[in-house]
Amino acid sequence: MRDCIEEVNCKFLAKEEIDEIGSKIFKMMKDSEDRKQHIEKFKKEEELEEEEVQHLDEDNQEEDSLYVALGDLMGTLFKTHAELTLGIVELLYT
């Protein structure tokens, strides 16, 4: 999505769409963080074999990559639709 927005390189989204995308980004970030915390808790509470720990670490790395991609998308929205992102900024402060 980020690449598409950057490729168009003009304001083509409405404020409502920006707000909706922003809300979805925050929800995905929260869900990702919840999954990471669950994985870390599971690793501490369970006796796991090394292979299982490696698999869980890979899952955490995928969550990190998702988090970065979502942050990049948000940055692209700020860059391309700056005046329409007030709703996202308000979500950041709540």
C-alpha positions as CSV (number, residue, x, y, z in Angstrom):
1,M,0.0,0.0,0.0
2,R,2.8,2.4,0.9
3,D,4.4,1.8,-2.5
4,C,1.2,2.5,-4.3
5,I,0.6,5.8,-2.4
6,E,4.2,6.9,-3.1
7,E,3.9,6.0,-6.7
8,V,0.8,8.1,-7.2
9,N,2.5,10.9,-5.4
10,C,-0.5,13.1,-5.1
11,K,-3.4,13.6,-2.6
12,F,-6.0,11.1,-3.8
13,L,-7.4,9.9,-0.4
14,A,-10.1,11.7,1.5
15,K,-9.8,12.6,5.2
16,E,-12.2,9.8,6.1
17,E,-10.1,7.3,4.3
18,I,-6.9,8.6,6.0
19,D,-8.6,8.3,9.4
20,E,-9.8,4.8,8.6
21,I,-6.3,3.7,7.5
22,G,-4.8,5.3,10.5
23,S,-7.2,3.5,12.9
24,K,-6.4,0.2,11.1
25,I,-2.7,0.8,11.4
26,F,-2.9,1.4,15.1
27,K,-5.1,-1.7,15.6
28,M,-2.6,-3.8,13.6
29,M,0.3,-2.4,15.7
30,K,-1.5,-3.1,18.9
31,D,-2.4,-6.6,17.8
32,S,1.3,-7.2,16.8
33,E,2.6,-6.0,20.1
34,D,0.1,-8.2,21.9
35,R,1.3,-11.3,19.9
36,K,4.9,-10.4,20.7
37,Q,4.2,-10.2,24.4
38,H,2.3,-13.5,24.3
39,I,5.3,-15.1,22.6
40,E,7.7,-13.8,25.2
41,K,5.4,-14.8,28.1
42,F,5.1,-18.3,26.5
43,K,8.9,-18.6,26.2
44,K,9.3,-17.8,29.9
45,E,6.6,-20.0,31.2
46,E,7.1,-23.1,29.1
47,E,10.1,-25.5,28.9
48,L,10.9,-25.4,25.2
49,E,13.4,-27.1,23.0
50,E,15.9,-24.9,21.2
51,E,14.1,-25.4,17.8
52,E,10.8,-24.2,19.3
53,V,12.6,-21.1,20.8
54,Q,14.1,-20.4,17.3
55,H,10.7,-20.7,15.7
56,L,9.2,-18.3,18.2
57,D,12.1,-15.9,17.7
58,E,11.4,-16.0,14.0
59,D,7.7,-15.2,14.7
60,N,8.9,-12.2,16.7
61,Q,11.1,-11.0,13.9
62,E,8.2,-11.2,11.5
63,E,6.1,-9.1,14.0
64,D,9.0,-6.6,14.1
65,S,9.0,-6.4,10.3
66,L,5.2,-5.8,10.3
67,Y,5.6,-3.0,12.8
68,V,8.3,-1.3,10.6
69,A,6.1,-1.7,7.5
70,L,3.1,-0.1,9.3
71,G,5.3,2.7,10.5
72,D,6.6,3.3,7.0
73,L,3.0,3.4,5.7
74,M,2.1,6.0,8.4
75,G,5.1,8.1,7.5
76,T,4.1,8.0,3.8
77,L,0.6,9.2,4.7
78,F,2.1,12.1,6.7
79,K,4.3,12.9,3.7
80,T,1.7,12.7,1.0
81,H,-1.4,13.8,2.9
82,A,0.0,16.0,5.7
83,E,-3.0,18.3,6.1
84,L,-5.4,15.3,6.3
85,T,-3.6,13.4,9.0
86,L,-4.8,15.4,12.1
87,G,-7.0,12.4,13.0
88,I,-4.0,10.1,13.1
89,V,-2.1,12.6,15.3
90,E,-5.0,12.8,17.7
91,L,-5.0,9.0,17.9
92,L,-1.3,9.1,18.8
93,Y,-2.1,11.3,21.8
94,T,-5.0,9.3,23.1
